[in-house]
Amino acid sequence: MTAVQRGRFTANIDALGDEVVVFMIGTRINKPWKVRTWWPGFIAMPKMLKYLSEHPEKGLLAYEQAAFPSPIIVQYWRSFDDLARFARDRDDPHLEPWRQFNKRVGSSGDVGIWHETYRVNTSSIEHEWLPNKHLEISTLAAYRSYLNKQFYPAFGTRPLNKLTPTLIQDWVTTAKHQGLSPRSIRKYHVLLSSIFRRAVADQILVRNPCEHTELPKVIARKSPTLTPDEFDQLISAVPERYRLMVETFIETGMRWGELIALRPRHIDFLRRTLTVEETIVEISKTHSPTGQRFIGKPYPKDNEPRTFGVRQDWLDAIAELINTAQIGRDDLLFTTKVGTPISRNSFRTHVWPQPSKPAASTTRSASTTCATPTPPGSWPAAPTSSP
């Protein structure tokens, strides 16, 4: 019995030419009691495979086979010419058994043989390594976006072992000249390096070509603080429907996904506390495992609930919202007009005020807030989210 191979494995295509051929062949026995029609062909195939294994120059690279629910063999050939040559060569153990099968069975329908042939260009065979750790749905979607936007266009047709440190450095230089920010370049480079690190661990590569990349310097930006008057102007510029949500964002410092996942049951009105224990992530339907745009998770980003105190004025406003909108204990507090979660991108585009002033954060003084909030982006931008 073949030993079980534990671990993760992938095909090594470095030794292949421009093409690999996948040949599938199977049998359907319609009248099993007519053993003489199918048995000769059944025993001929193992002989062919044994012959091909002993003569690698014939071009068979590997094969897999299964007996149930019906016999099938998947073969991998070096080229289509090798496959065709073996099928037609009088000296090879295929042509004669095939002729005998046709004489025996003809068009009787007692047994049928089917086969399919696929010619695959090796440059289109994709090997993808992502960081070998648990990835959140939104993080995985972001990584795939990075691959599609940056790395597939730059390196997509090159084998991994052909990506040199110089090519990686060239990508950094080109990306910077094309206007990609140093912060984004570093973020993309982290992903790229983790992919190569995984390939090294899998012994596909000897070294990580990202190890010595010279990355552009990230200049830290100093965010000014809004005065109380500026804060009031900001809140008044937000449509009334969303003002309490924005005040909650600033009051609590929650991330966007935690904010739109907030429900009445998360609030303890007697103890004046709020517990963050859920989050909603927004990803494209293309990358969604459920096909849905919004996916709820029963834990926040830090993987554990956190509880903090809130002001009585805020509790009173929330209580009024719950009573006026008749929000149930398990319903979302802040939703669209049709009751769905609020998209951060839609909020940023259609709701958040867009003044032409320089950037500023919305941090208020300690006397008027219970927690220092995560700045809702820059002055003209909407609240930020985390993968």
Secondary structure, DSSP 8 states (H G I E B T S, - for coil): ------S------TT--SEEEEEEEEEEES-TT-HHHHHHHHHHHHHHHHHHHH-GGG-EEEEEEE-SSS-EEEEEES-HHHHHHHHH-TTSTTHHHHHHHHHHHTTS-SEEEEEEEEEEEGGG-------SS---HHHHHHHHHHIIIIIHHHHTTS-GGG--HHHHHHHHHHHHHTT--HHHHHHHHHHHHHHHHHHHHTTS-SS-TTTT------------B--HHHHHHHHHHS-HHHHHHHHHHHHH---HHHHHT--GGGEETTTTEEEE--EEEE--TTT-SSS-SEEEESS-TTSS-EEEE--HHHHHHHHHHHHHHT--TTS-SS--TTS----HHHHHHHTS----S---B----TTT-SS-----SSTTS------
